Amino acid sequence: MITVQPRDPGLAGAVRAGAAGLYSLEAACELVIGSGWLHRDDFDSFVSTVTSITDGGTELAHIDWQAVISSRDAGLLPCGSGENRILRLAASIAAGIPVDLNDALCGLDQASISLIVRAVRHANGQRPADFAGS
């Protein structure tokens, strides 16, 4: 039996452990982690955590992508335009929620574009060399 251990403690580790083995989820989770969404108190309500039943110790987390986007659309999750674009791209990669690529990709800074390119490659099965699950 293989046990998935988060590569770092806390919520980011639990999100990574919960997505482990599913390229699209891994990629989307890395995108929200890399862009700082997990550090926001108002984002926590969209993340549920459980303890793995296989080992009884690994924390696993799941992001409710539909609820995140619904909250954004209702104006209940305020953010800047770049943060909004990254969040929508992550939700699309993870859960197939439609996103307008023309709107989502225009006007992003270089750091955000780098995160997105990395996520797209990861979702396609090309995990980054420094990814813990590689």
Residue frames relative to the residue before (quaternion, step in Angstrom):
aa qw qx qy qz dx dy dz
M 1.0000 0.0000 0.0000 0.0000 0.00 0.00 0.00
I 0.2639 -0.7516 0.5882 0.1400 3.55 -1.01 0.93
T 0.1904 -0.7697 0.6021 0.0939 3.54 -0.90 0.96
V 0.3035 -0.7376 0.5763 0.1779 3.54 -0.86 1.00
Q 0.0803 -0.7909 0.6065 0.0158 3.55 -0.69 1.12
P 0.4616 -0.6611 0.4977 0.3197 3.60 -0.82 0.85
R 0.4508 -0.6997 0.4814 0.2747 3.57 -1.01 0.79
D 0.7793 0.1082 -0.1167 0.6061 3.54 1.25 -0.12
P 0.5566 -0.6300 0.4183 0.3440 3.58 -1.08 0.58
G 0.6977 0.5042 -0.3386 0.3798 3.52 -1.32 0.15
L 0.7996 -0.3323 0.2310 0.4437 3.47 -1.39 -0.19
A 0.6323 0.5342 -0.3442 0.4432 3.61 0.94 -0.78
G 0.6555 0.5075 -0.3082 0.4667 3.57 0.97 -0.81
A 0.6589 0.5014 -0.3039 0.4713 3.57 1.00 -0.81
V 0.6308 0.5148 -0.3295 0.4781 3.60 1.04 -0.75
R 0.6504 0.5045 -0.3153 0.4724 3.59 0.95 -0.84
A 0.6642 0.5001 -0.3104 0.4610 3.59 0.92 -0.86
G 0.6618 0.5170 -0.3058 0.4485 3.58 1.01 -0.77
A 0.7158 0.4285 -0.2394 0.4967 3.58 1.13 -0.61
A 0.4186 0.7642 -0.4336 0.2299 3.59 1.25 -0.36
G 0.8131 0.2697 -0.2306 0.4615 3.51 -0.98 1.01
L 0.6964 0.3841 -0.2591 0.5480 3.59 1.26 -0.23
Y 0.4052 -0.7778 0.4210 0.2317 3.55 -0.09 1.33
S 0.6803 0.4933 -0.3070 0.4468 3.59 0.81 -0.94
L 0.6729 0.4781 -0.2981 0.4793 3.58 0.92 -0.85
E 0.6170 0.5363 -0.3439 0.4620 3.57 0.96 -0.82
A 0.6800 0.5077 -0.2875 0.4442 3.57 0.86 -1.01
A 0.6763 0.4894 -0.2924 0.4664 3.57 0.89 -0.92
C 0.6545 0.5094 -0.3123 0.4633 3.57 0.96 -0.83
E 0.6423 0.5046 -0.3242 0.4772 3.59 0.97 -0.77
L 0.6234 0.5437 -0.3372 0.4495 3.58 1.08 -0.68
V 0.7048 0.4294 -0.2840 0.4881 3.63 0.87 -0.83
I 0.6075 0.5297 -0.3573 0.4719 3.59 1.11 -0.59
G 0.7027 0.4889 -0.2633 0.4448 3.57 0.83 -1.03
S 0.7177 0.4366 -0.2522 0.4803 3.57 1.11 -0.59
G 0.5951 -0.6438 0.3270 0.3527 3.56 1.29 0.10
W 0.3926 0.7449 -0.4730 0.2593 3.61 1.19 0.03
L 0.6656 0.5269 -0.3230 0.4183 3.61 0.94 -0.78
H 0.6230 0.5425 -0.3410 0.4486 3.59 1.22 -0.27
R 0.5882 0.5841 -0.3612 0.4271 3.57 1.27 -0.15
D 0.4821 -0.6849 0.4716 0.2758 3.56 -0.85 0.98
D 0.6868 0.4914 -0.2960 0.4463 3.59 1.00 -0.74
F 0.6007 0.5457 -0.3633 0.4576 3.61 1.25 -0.13
D 0.5283 0.6753 -0.3876 0.3386 3.60 1.17 -0.58
S 0.6454 0.5535 -0.3318 0.4086 3.59 1.00 -0.75
F 0.6694 0.4802 -0.2952 0.4839 3.59 1.25 -0.26
V 0.6578 0.4658 -0.2934 0.5140 3.56 1.33 0.03
S 0.0970 -0.7837 0.6120 0.0440 3.56 -0.76 1.05
T 0.1721 -0.7941 0.5781 0.0746 3.57 -1.01 0.81
V 0.0338 -0.7565 0.6531 0.0060 3.52 -1.25 0.66
T 0.4316 -0.6464 0.5496 0.3064 3.52 -1.31 0.18
S 0.5407 -0.6402 0.4447 0.3164 3.56 -0.92 0.92
I 0.3779 -0.7239 0.5294 0.2299 3.58 -0.97 0.85
T 0.5983 0.5945 -0.3672 0.3921 3.59 1.20 -0.36
D 0.8126 0.1590 -0.0983 0.5520 3.58 1.03 -0.69
G 0.4255 -0.7501 0.4267 0.2724 3.58 1.27 -0.13
G 0.7496 0.3961 -0.2194 0.4827 3.59 1.22 0.07
T 0.6386 0.5388 -0.3336 0.4367 3.58 1.10 -0.60
E 0.3138 -0.7320 0.5774 0.1798 3.55 -0.86 1.01
L 0.0969 -0.7761 0.6225 0.0266 3.54 -0.93 0.99
A 0.0954 -0.7979 0.5932 0.0481 3.57 -1.01 0.76
H 0.1622 -0.7640 0.6210 0.0664 3.51 -1.22 0.70
I 0.2587 -0.7453 0.5957 0.1508 3.57 -0.97 0.89
D 0.3119 -0.7280 0.5823 0.1835 3.57 -0.90 0.97
W 0.2339 -0.8368 0.4831 0.1076 3.53 0.19 1.35
Q 0.6479 0.5195 -0.3301 0.4488 3.60 0.94 -0.82
A 0.6579 0.5046 -0.3069 0.4673 3.58 0.96 -0.84
V 0.6116 0.5480 -0.3467 0.4532 3.59 1.04 -0.74
I 0.7080 0.4515 -0.2657 0.4735 3.57 0.79 -1.01
S 0.6209 0.5303 -0.3440 0.4636 3.61 1.01 -0.71
S 0.6547 0.5040 -0.3063 0.4728 3.58 0.99 -0.78
R 0.6199 0.5228 -0.3367 0.4786 3.57 1.04 -0.78
D 0.6775 0.5053 -0.2934 0.4468 3.58 0.86 -0.96
A 0.6947 0.4584 -0.2590 0.4901 3.58 1.12 -0.69
G 0.5050 -0.6737 0.4073 0.3537 3.59 1.29 -0.07
L 0.4999 0.6819 -0.4062 0.3465 3.59 1.25 0.31
L 0.7236 0.3147 -0.2059 0.5788 3.57 1.29 -0.13
P 0.1185 -0.8469 0.5145 0.0628 3.58 0.31 1.23
C 0.1613 0.7671 -0.6108 0.1115 3.54 -1.15 0.70
G 0.6069 -0.5446 0.4354 0.3814 3.50 -1.33 0.18
S 0.6862 -0.5042 0.3306 0.4070 3.56 -1.26 0.32
G 0.6515 0.5070 -0.3222 0.4634 3.60 0.99 -0.74
E 0.6368 0.5149 -0.3204 0.4760 3.57 1.00 -0.82
N 0.6326 0.5373 -0.3218 0.4556 3.56 1.00 -0.83
R 0.6600 0.5132 -0.3084 0.4538 3.57 0.90 -0.91
I 0.6691 0.4924 -0.3025 0.4673 3.58 0.89 -0.90
L 0.6483 0.5196 -0.3201 0.4552 3.58 0.93 -0.85
R 0.6728 0.4912 -0.2960 0.4673 3.59 0.92 -0.86
L 0.6362 0.5049 -0.3313 0.4802 3.60 1.02 -0.71
A 0.6406 0.5182 -0.3263 0.4633 3.59 0.96 -0.82
A 0.6636 0.5009 -0.3047 0.4647 3.60 0.93 -0.87
S 0.6409 0.5164 -0.3218 0.4680 3.56 1.05 -0.69
I 0.6575 0.4995 -0.3057 0.4740 3.58 0.95 -0.86
A 0.7246 0.4584 -0.2492 0.4502 3.59 0.89 -0.93
A 0.8540 0.1556 -0.0113 0.4963 3.55 0.77 -1.04
G 0.5274 -0.6684 0.4005 0.3387 3.58 1.22 0.18
I 0.3461 0.7280 -0.5159 0.2899 3.58 1.18 0.43
P 0.4816 -0.7082 0.4271 0.2901 3.60 -0.62 1.08
V 0.0235 -0.7726 0.6343 -0.0156 3.52 -1.12 0.82
D 0.4051 -0.6806 0.5569 0.2500 3.56 -1.09 0.77
L 0.3282 -0.7839 0.4926 0.1875 3.59 -0.29 1.23
N 0.5924 0.5659 -0.3760 0.4329 3.59 1.04 -0.64
D 0.7013 0.4391 -0.2589 0.4983 3.57 0.92 -0.88
A 0.6983 0.5168 -0.2788 0.4094 3.57 0.89 -0.98
L 0.7602 0.4087 -0.2165 0.4563 3.59 0.97 -0.73
C 0.6184 0.5629 -0.3499 0.4222 3.60 1.17 -0.38
G 0.8385 0.2567 -0.1835 0.4442 3.54 -1.03 0.82
L 0.4877 0.6533 -0.4493 0.3654 3.61 1.20 0.24
D 0.4869 -0.6510 0.4910 0.3130 3.55 -1.13 0.59
Q 0.7166 -0.4714 0.3056 0.4134 3.56 -1.29 0.32
A 0.6424 0.5268 -0.3342 0.4452 3.60 0.95 -0.81
S 0.6629 0.4943 -0.3043 0.4729 3.60 0.96 -0.83
I 0.6340 0.5206 -0.3304 0.4668 3.59 0.97 -0.83
S 0.6366 0.5267 -0.3286 0.4574 3.61 0.97 -0.81
L 0.6464 0.5091 -0.3153 0.4728 3.60 0.97 -0.84
I 0.6727 0.5031 -0.2962 0.4546 3.58 0.95 -0.87
V 0.6427 0.5069 -0.3256 0.4733 3.59 0.92 -0.84
R 0.6365 0.5210 -0.3191 0.4708 3.58 0.97 -0.85
A 0.6675 0.5028 -0.2994 0.4604 3.60 0.96 -0.87
V 0.6496 0.5104 -0.3228 0.4618 3.59 0.93 -0.82
R 0.6544 0.4958 -0.3128 0.4775 3.59 0.93 -0.84
H 0.6425 0.5232 -0.3147 0.4630 3.59 0.98 -0.87
A 0.6601 0.5111 -0.3065 0.4573 3.60 0.89 -0.92
N 0.6763 0.4799 -0.2728 0.4878 3.56 1.21 -0.58
G 0.6497 -0.5506 0.3109 0.4220 3.58 1.25 0.20
Q 0.6053 0.5350 -0.3552 0.4703 3.58 1.28 0.09
R 0.1343 -0.8210 0.5526 0.0510 3.55 0.31 1.26
P 0.5415 -0.6094 0.4625 0.3485 3.58 -1.06 0.72
A 0.6114 -0.5862 0.3940 0.3568 3.57 -1.09 0.70
D 0.7269 0.4220 -0.2457 0.4829 3.58 1.06 -0.66
F 0.4296 0.6956 -0.4707 0.3316 3.61 1.24 0.21
A 0.5309 -0.6781 0.4145 0.2942 3.57 -0.86 1.02
G 0.6986 0.4782 -0.2798 0.4528 3.60 1.06 -0.65
S 0.4682 0.7032 -0.4298 0.3188 3.60 1.27 -0.04
